[in-house]
Amino acid sequence: MTSASLSFVERSIASHPVLLKASGKAAAMFRHLSLKPYQPQRRGREFSAAPVSESIHAVRSSIYRERGSGVMPTIVVGGFVPDATEVVEFQRPLLREFGSIYYINYPRNGFSETLFFAQLADLVEDINLRGERPVLLGISFGAGLIARFIRNSSAAIVSGIRGVAMVSPVLCTEDLVRPAGERSGGVRMLESNLRRILSARSSDSADIERQIERARRCFSGLFGIGAENRQLGGRHLAIKNKIMNTIEKTPFLGGYERVLALQSFALTGDECLFSGPALVLLAETEENLLVPTSPTLALCRDSNRFLGLLPKGKCSRVSSGNAADPVAHASLIFHHEQYNSHLASWYSRLLGPKMFAAI
């Protein structure tokens, strides 16, 4: 089928609600068939870190695998929302060319940073035992978790990581939330919501639930802004439904504990975080979501400090070339073509004999 005829088919589906709905369901079905639950053969760290005071199922992340054709797998760690299995929907064909994809979806009913790190370490080791070294791909909040994971992991685990890619990284709490009373440059919608959640009393479940409900509306609104004036195809529709379902069905405690994990994020000086190949992708309108005083943005603007943190790292701005449709924070779904060109180039260099010189 030619590109012209394919475009005609896509326009025809998009203009008919019934066809669009059916296309969305078909996309969701095929996607579901390719994702399989996965458990590392050795889970000693996970079992050691399992909480004794509550059910492990409340705070245990779910791991899925999608088989690829290459020998360089990717572990995807998503942001607050959507799940890892949704956020890279339009990067999946690219990532599968280099290896299998492992997705880590956060639990709905709670969150334990300690258990998450244990599961991730077990997964990295499991992949290493098969003679492969994974790339860790973190999006927004997920990039912060990866940074914390690397800082807290043994040298053996870190050496088993092939490379690190971070999309719109949130590496410290101060990237999203400034001290109370600081309003220079305007207060971001997400900042306002996170402030309310972090200031809520842990003993007041009703107050926490109110603030999480505000956050639900915030995340729904952010996704809605990205979808404005766009012609959504079947895959977009399927992902939209999954994202909205995740936002609506995550209990307040699960959302609250996920936000609390943000408080552990910190940029501790400019010492090296990861000495291997690294890629940081910043959106052209990153400042619309991150606060004006974001330490991560300041570090990325300073090449010397950036290379101190990631000596073999590369930082690139992702732009659309269209002033009416600029690339927003972690907009992997709506601006996948722009992101994919950066990712494809970097992944290809990882496999090349001159990757260090090229990066």
C-alpha positions in Angstrom: 0.0 0.0 0.0 1.4 3.4 -1.0 1.8 6.2 1.5 -0.9 8.2 -0.3 -3.4 5.3 -0.1 -2.5 4.7 3.5 -3.1 8.4 4.3 -6.5 8.1 2.6 -7.4 5.1 4.8 -6.3 6.9 8.0 -8.3 9.9 7.1 -11.3 7.8 6.3 -11.1 6.0 9.6 -10.6 9.2 11.6 -13.7 10.8 10.0 -16.0 7.9 10.9 -16.6 7.5 14.7 -17.6 3.8 14.4 -14.5 2.9 12.3 -12.3 4.9 14.7 -13.7 3.1 17.7 -13.2 -0.3 16.0 -9.7 0.7 15.0 -8.9 1.7 18.6 -10.1 -1.6 19.9 -8.2 -3.5 17.3 -5.0 -1.6 18.1 -5.5 -2.3 21.8 -6.1 -6.0 21.2 -2.9 -6.5 19.1 -0.9 -4.5 21.5 -2.2 -6.6 24.4 -1.2 -9.8 22.6 2.4 -8.7 22.2 2.9 -7.9 25.9 3.5 -10.8 28.2 3.9 -10.7 32.0 7.5 -11.4 33.0 9.3 -12.4 36.1 13.1 -12.7 36.5 14.3 -16.2 37.3 16.1 -14.9 40.4 14.1 -12.5 42.6 16.2 -12.5 45.8 16.3 -8.7 46.1 12.6 -8.4 45.6 11.7 -11.0 48.3 14.2 -9.4 50.7 12.7 -6.0 50.2 9.1 -7.1 50.4 7.3 -5.3 53.2 6.2 -7.4 56.2 3.5 -5.1 57.4 1.4 -5.1 54.2 0.6 -7.1 51.2 3.5 -7.2 48.7 0.9 -7.0 45.9 -0.1 -3.5 47.0 3.3 -2.1 46.3 4.8 -4.5 43.8 5.3 -3.2 40.2 4.2 -5.3 37.3 6.8 -6.3 34.7 5.9 -7.0 31.0 8.1 -8.1 28.1 7.7 -7.6 24.4 10.1 -9.6 22.3 12.4 -7.8 19.9 14.8 -8.9 17.2 18.1 -7.4 18.5 20.5 -8.0 21.4 20.2 -4.7 23.2 17.0 -4.7 25.3 15.3 -1.7 26.8 13.8 -1.3 30.2 11.1 1.4 30.2 10.3 3.3 33.4 7.4 5.8 32.9 6.3 9.0 34.6 3.5 9.6 37.0 1.2 8.7 34.2 0.7 6.9 31.8 2.0 3.4 32.5 5.3 2.4 30.9 3.3 0.1 28.5 1.4 3.1 27.1 4.0 5.9 27.1 6.2 4.4 24.4 3.5 3.1 22.1 4.9 5.0 19.2 8.5 4.0 20.0 7.9 0.3 20.2 8.8 -0.6 16.6 12.0 1.3 16.9 13.0 -0.2 20.3 12.2 -3.7 19.1 14.7 -3.4 16.3 17.4 -3.3 18.9 16.1 -5.9 21.4 13.2 -6.9 23.6 11.4 -4.3 25.6 10.7 -4.6 29.3 8.0 -2.4 30.8 7.7 -1.7 34.5 4.2 -0.5 35.5 3.9 1.0 38.9 1.4 -0.6 41.3 -2.1 1.0 41.6 -2.6 0.7 45.4 0.7 2.0 46.7 4.3 2.5 45.9 7.6 1.4 47.6 10.8 2.9 46.2 12.8 0.2 48.0 10.8 -2.6 46.4 10.9 -0.9 43.0 14.7 -0.7 43.1 14.9 -4.3 44.1 12.7 -5.4 41.2 14.7 -3.3 38.8 18.1 -4.7 40.0 16.7 -8.3 39.7 15.6 -7.5 36.2 19.0 -6.0 35.1 20.8 -9.0 36.6 18.3 -11.4 34.8 19.1 -9.8 31.5 22.8 -9.8 32.2 22.7 -13.6 32.9 21.5 -14.0 29.3 24.6 -12.2 28.0 22.8 -8.9 27.3 23.1 -5.4 28.8 19.9 -3.3 28.8 19.3 0.4 28.1 17.3 2.1 30.9 14.8 4.5 29.3 13.2 6.8 31.9 10.5 9.4 31.2 10.0 12.4 33.5 9.5 11.0 37.1 10.8 7.7 35.8 14.1 9.3 34.9 14.4 10.5 38.5 13.8 7.0 39.7 16.5 5.7 37.4 19.0 8.3 38.7 18.2 7.3 42.3 18.5 3.6 41.3 22.0 4.1 39.8 23.2 6.1 42.8 22.0 3.4 45.2 23.1 0.3 43.2 26.2 -1.8 43.5 29.0 -1.4 40.9 28.1 -4.8 39.5 24.6 -3.8 38.7 25.6 -0.4 37.2 28.2 -2.1 35.0 25.4 -4.3 33.7 23.7 -1.3 32.2 24.5 -0.6 28.5 23.2 3.0 28.5 20.7 5.4 30.0 18.2 7.6 28.1 16.1 10.2 29.9 13.2 12.0 28.4 12.2 15.3 30.1 14.0 14.2 33.3 12.8 15.2 36.7 15.9 14.6 38.8 15.0 16.5 42.0 11.9 17.7 43.8 12.8 21.3 43.0 12.3 20.7 39.3 8.5 20.6 39.9 7.9 22.2 43.3 9.5 25.4 44.7 9.4 26.5 48.3 6.0 27.8 49.5 5.6 31.5 48.5 7.9 31.4 45.5 5.9 32.4 42.5 8.4 34.2 40.2 7.7 33.3 36.6 4.2 32.0 37.5 3.0 28.9 39.2 2.6 25.8 37.0 -0.6 23.8 37.2 1.2 20.7 38.2 3.3 22.5 40.7 0.2 23.8 42.5 -1.3 20.3 42.7 1.9 18.7 43.9 2.3 21.4 46.6 -1.1 20.6 47.9 -0.4 16.9 48.0 3.0 17.2 49.7 1.5 19.5 52.3 -1.4 17.2 53.0 -1.4 15.6 56.5 -0.6 11.9 56.2 -3.2 11.2 58.9 -6.0 13.0 57.1 -7.1 10.6 54.4 -10.0 12.8 53.3 -7.6 15.7 52.6 -5.2 13.4 50.7 -8.1 12.1 48.6 -9.2 15.6 47.8 -5.8 16.6 46.6 -5.3 13.4 44.5 -8.6 14.1 42.9 -7.3 17.6 41.9 -4.2 15.9 40.5 -6.4 13.5 38.5 -8.1 16.5 36.8 -4.7 18.1 36.3 -3.2 15.0 34.5 -6.4 14.6 32.4 -6.2 18.3 31.5 -2.5 18.0 30.5 -3.3 15.1 28.2 -6.3 16.9 26.8 -4.1 19.9 25.9 -1.8 17.7 24.0 -4.7 16.1 22.1 -6.2 19.5 21.1 -6.6 20.2 17.4 -5.2 16.8 16.5 -6.7 14.1 14.4 -6.4 11.0 16.6 -6.1 7.6 15.0 -6.9 4.2 16.3 -3.7 3.8 18.2 -4.1 7.3 19.8 -7.6 6.4 20.8 -6.5 3.1 22.4 -3.8 4.8 24.4 -6.1 7.7 25.4 -8.6 5.2 26.8 -5.8 3.4 28.8 -4.4 6.6 30.1 -7.8 8.0 31.3 -8.6 4.6 32.9 -5.2 4.6 34.7 -5.9 8.1 36.0 -9.4 7.4 37.1 -8.8 3.9 38.6 -5.6 4.6 40.6 -6.7 4.8 44.3 -5.7 7.9 46.2 -3.2 6.1 48.3 -1.4 4.8 45.2 -1.1 8.3 43.8 -0.1 9.8 47.1 2.7 7.3 47.8 4.0 7.8 44.2 4.2 11.6 44.8 5.9 11.1 48.1 8.7 9.2 46.3 9.4 12.5 44.6 10.7 13.9 47.9 13.7 11.6 47.8 14.9 12.9 44.5 17.9 15.2 44.8 20.8 16.5 42.7 23.7 16.0 45.1 26.4 18.2 43.6 27.8 17.6 40.2 29.6 14.3 40.7 29.4 11.6 38.0 26.0 9.7 38.0 26.7 7.3 35.1 30.0 6.9 33.2 28.5 5.0 30.3 26.6 6.3 27.2 23.7 8.6 28.1 21.1 10.6 26.2 19.0 13.4 27.7 16.1 14.8 25.6 14.5 18.1 26.6 11.3 19.3 25.0 11.4 22.8 23.4 8.7 24.0 25.9 10.1 22.2 28.9 9.8 25.4 30.9 6.0 25.3 30.6 5.9 22.4 33.1 9.1 22.5 35.0 9.6 25.5 37.3 11.7 28.5 36.2 14.4 27.6 38.8 14.6 23.9 37.9 18.0 22.6 38.9 17.9 20.0 36.2 17.3 22.5 33.4 20.1 24.7 34.8 22.5 21.7 34.8 21.6 20.8 31.2 22.3 24.3 30.0 25.8 24.2 31.5 27.8 21.8 29.3 30.6 21.4 31.9 28.2 20.5 34.7 26.3 18.2 32.4 29.4 16.3 31.4 30.4 16.1 35.0 27.2 14.3 35.7 27.2 12.2 32.5 30.7 12.2 31.0 29.6 10.3 27.9 26.3 12.0 27.7 24.5 14.0 25.0 21.7 16.5 25.7 19.4 17.6 22.8 16.4 19.8 22.5 13.5 18.1 20.7 11.7 20.6 18.4 8.8 20.3 16.0 9.7 23.2 13.7 6.1 24.4 14.0 5.5 27.3 16.3 1.8 26.4 16.5 2.6 22.9 17.7 5.7 23.0 19.9 7.0 19.8 21.6 5.8 19.7 25.2 7.2 17.9 28.3 7.7 14.1 27.5 5.4 14.4 24.5 6.4 11.0 23.2 2.8 10.2 22.0 2.0 13.3 20.1 5.5 14.2 18.8 6.9 10.7 18.3 8.5 11.4 15.0 10.7 14.1 16.5 11.7 12.0 19.5 12.2 8.8 17.4 14.8 10.5 15.2 16.9 11.3 18.2 16.4 7.9 19.8 17.2 6.0 16.6 20.4 7.9 16.1 21.6 7.3 19.6 20.7 3.6 19.7 22.5 3.0 16.4 25.6 4.6 17.9 25.4 2.3 20.9 25.9 -0.6 18.5 28.7 1.0 16.5 32.4 0.4 17.1 33.0 4.1 17.5 30.1 4.9 19.8 32.1 6.7 22.4 33.8 9.0 19.9 30.5 9.6 18.1 28.6 10.5 21.3 
